[in-house]
Amino acid sequence: MNPKNQRPEPPSDRATYRSAAYTSLLPWQVRERRFAPVGVGHRGLNPDDVYAFLDRVAGDMAAVYAALAESRRENGRIKGALRRHQIDQTRARNERDDSQ
């Protein structure tokens, strides 16, 4: 399996609301999904199958977007902490240089 299609390990510090039996969709599963045709006398695909699948894809997409937003917030917190640390270090160095 392609590494980018592998499901990442869930973060251990956050609770998940899905059952342990639920597995997120992988890109290859979406690409290869086929639906059974509707019974005799009808055309197209079984709408219940299609809507159930679309609901699952939408749920997985919502989880991905939520994880991305959390990652961006965490990135912002880390950048802010690094900036504060750099400012503190610069001030301390300047104070040492001024006292000499």
C-alpha positions in Angstrom: 0.0 0.0 0.0 1.2 3.5 -0.8 2.4 5.3 2.4 0.2 8.3 1.8 -2.8 6.1 1.8 -2.0 4.6 5.2 -4.2 5.8 8.1 -2.2 7.8 10.7 -2.3 6.7 14.3 -4.9 8.7 16.3 -3.5 11.2 18.7 -3.4 9.7 22.2 -4.1 13.0 24.0 -7.5 13.6 22.4 -10.7 11.6 22.7 -12.4 10.2 19.6 -16.1 9.9 19.3 -16.1 7.0 16.7 -16.2 3.4 17.7 -13.1 1.4 17.6 -14.6 -0.7 14.8 -14.9 2.3 12.5 -12.0 2.7 10.0 -11.6 5.9 8.0 -11.8 5.7 4.3 -8.6 5.6 2.3 -8.2 7.3 -1.1 -8.1 4.0 -2.9 -11.3 2.9 -1.3 -13.1 6.0 -2.6 -11.6 5.5 -6.1 -12.6 1.8 -6.3 -16.0 2.0 -4.8 -18.8 0.6 -7.0 -22.5 0.7 -6.4 -25.1 -2.0 -7.2 -27.6 -1.0 -9.9 -31.2 -0.5 -8.9 -33.6 -3.4 -9.4 -35.3 -4.4 -12.7 -37.3 -1.7 -14.3 -35.3 1.1 -12.8 -32.2 3.0 -14.0 -29.2 4.1 -12.1 -27.7 3.2 -8.8 -29.3 2.5 -5.5 -29.7 5.9 -3.9 -29.5 4.6 -0.4 -26.1 3.1 -1.1 -24.8 6.3 -2.7 -26.1 8.6 0.1 -24.7 6.3 2.8 -21.3 6.4 1.1 -21.4 10.2 0.6 -22.3 10.6 4.3 -19.2 8.5 5.2 -17.0 10.5 2.8 -18.3 13.8 4.2 -17.7 12.6 7.8 -14.1 11.6 7.0 -13.5 15.0 5.2 -14.9 16.8 8.2 -12.4 14.9 10.5 -9.5 15.8 8.2 -10.5 19.5 8.1 -10.8 19.5 11.9 -7.4 17.9 12.3 -5.9 20.4 9.8 -7.4 23.3 11.7 -6.0 22.0 15.0 -2.6 21.4 13.4 -2.6 25.0 12.2 -3.6 26.3 15.6 -0.8 24.3 17.2 1.7 25.6 14.6 0.7 29.1 15.5 1.2 28.4 19.2 4.6 26.9 18.6 5.7 29.8 16.4 4.5 32.3 19.0 6.4 30.5 21.8 9.5 30.4 19.6 9.3 34.1 18.9 8.9 34.9 22.6 11.9 32.7 23.4 14.0 34.4 20.8 13.1 37.8 22.1 13.9 36.8 25.7 17.3 35.4 24.6 18.1 38.5 22.6 17.2 40.7 25.6 19.3 38.6 28.0 22.3 38.7 25.6 21.9 42.5 25.2 21.8 43.0 29.0 24.9 40.8 29.4 26.7 42.8 26.7 25.7 46.2 28.3 26.9 45.1 31.7 30.4 44.2 30.5 
